């Protein structure tokens, strides 16, 4: 199978991207050796894309949960204020009626 110049550049570019991604994933640990082939680079590129998309999804879910948390806390504070106000009124009424 002959590789065209464009395919070679694409594979080299993809390989560089994969290496950068692997360095990010493994941090200070050594990157495991793998056979650099078009198929391996393609698989790793797809894996990197999948993981990055998943990280974005998780980030969006976390933002949503934080927003819900703020909303529930505000609703809880409002409910607490209403309960305290009503309880205070009940206590005042009880004091007046018990005399």
C-alpha positions as CSV (number, residue, x, y, z in Angstrom):
1,X,0.0,0.0,0.0
2,X,1.4,3.4,-1.0
3,X,1.0,6.3,1.3
4,X,0.5,9.6,-0.4
5,X,2.3,12.7,0.8
6,X,-1.0,14.2,2.1
7,X,-1.7,11.0,4.1
8,X,1.8,11.0,5.5
9,X,1.4,14.6,6.6
10,X,-2.0,13.8,8.1
11,X,-0.7,10.8,10.0
12,X,2.3,12.9,11.2
13,X,0.0,15.7,12.3
14,X,-2.4,13.2,14.0
15,X,0.6,11.4,15.6
16,X,1.8,14.7,17.1
17,X,-1.7,15.4,18.4
18,X,-1.9,11.9,19.9
19,X,1.5,12.4,21.5
20,X,0.4,15.7,23.0
21,X,-2.8,14.2,24.3
22,X,-0.9,11.2,25.8
23,X,1.5,13.5,27.6
24,X,-1.6,15.3,29.0
25,X,-3.2,12.0,30.1
26,X,-0.1,10.4,31.6
27,X,1.4,13.6,33.1
28,X,4.8,12.9,34.7
29,X,4.5,9.1,34.0
30,X,6.2,7.7,31.0
31,X,3.9,7.1,28.0
32,X,3.7,3.4,27.2
33,X,5.3,2.4,23.9
34,X,3.0,1.6,21.1
35,X,3.5,0.8,17.4
36,X,3.1,4.0,15.5
37,X,0.9,3.0,12.6
38,X,-1.9,4.7,10.8
39,X,-4.4,2.4,12.5
40,X,-3.0,2.9,16.0
41,X,-2.9,6.7,15.6
42,X,-6.5,6.7,14.2
43,X,-7.7,4.7,17.2
44,X,-5.9,6.9,19.7
45,X,-7.3,10.0,17.9
46,X,-10.8,8.7,18.2
47,X,-10.3,7.8,21.8
48,X,-8.9,11.3,22.6
49,X,-12.0,12.9,20.8
50,X,-14.3,10.6,22.8
51,X,-12.7,11.4,26.1
52,X,-12.6,15.1,25.5
53,X,-16.3,15.1,24.5
54,X,-17.1,13.1,27.7
55,X,-15.1,15.6,29.8
56,X,-17.2,18.4,28.3
57,X,-20.4,16.5,29.0
58,X,-19.4,15.9,32.6
59,X,-18.4,19.5,33.0
60,X,-21.9,20.6,31.7
61,X,-23.6,18.2,34.1
62,X,-21.5,19.5,37.0
63,X,-22.5,23.1,36.1
64,X,-26.1,22.1,36.0
65,X,-25.9,20.4,39.4
66,X,-24.3,23.5,40.9
67,X,-27.0,25.7,39.5
68,X,-29.7,23.3,40.9
69,X,-27.9,23.3,44.2
70,X,-28.1,27.2,44.3
71,X,-31.8,27.1,43.4
72,X,-32.7,24.5,46.0
73,X,-30.8,26.4,48.6
74,X,-32.6,29.6,47.8
75,X,-35.9,27.8,47.9
76,X,-35.0,26.2,51.2
77,X,-34.1,29.6,52.6
78,X,-37.4,31.0,51.4
79,X,-39.3,28.1,53.0
80,X,-37.4,28.5,56.2
81,X,-38.3,32.2,56.3
82,X,-42.0,31.3,55.8
83,X,-42.0,28.6,58.4
84,X,-40.3,30.9,60.9
85,X,-42.7,33.7,60.2
86,X,-45.7,31.5,60.5
87,X,-44.3,29.8,63.7
88,X,-43.7,33.3,65.2
89,X,-47.3,34.3,64.4
90,X,-48.6,31.1,66.0
91,X,-46.6,31.7,69.1
92,X,-47.8,35.2,69.4
93,X,-51.4,34.0,69.0
94,X,-50.9,31.3,71.6
95,X,-49.4,33.8,74.1
96,X,-52.4,36.1,73.7
97,X,-55.0,33.3,73.8
98,X,-53.4,31.6,76.8
99,X,-53.8,34.7,79.0
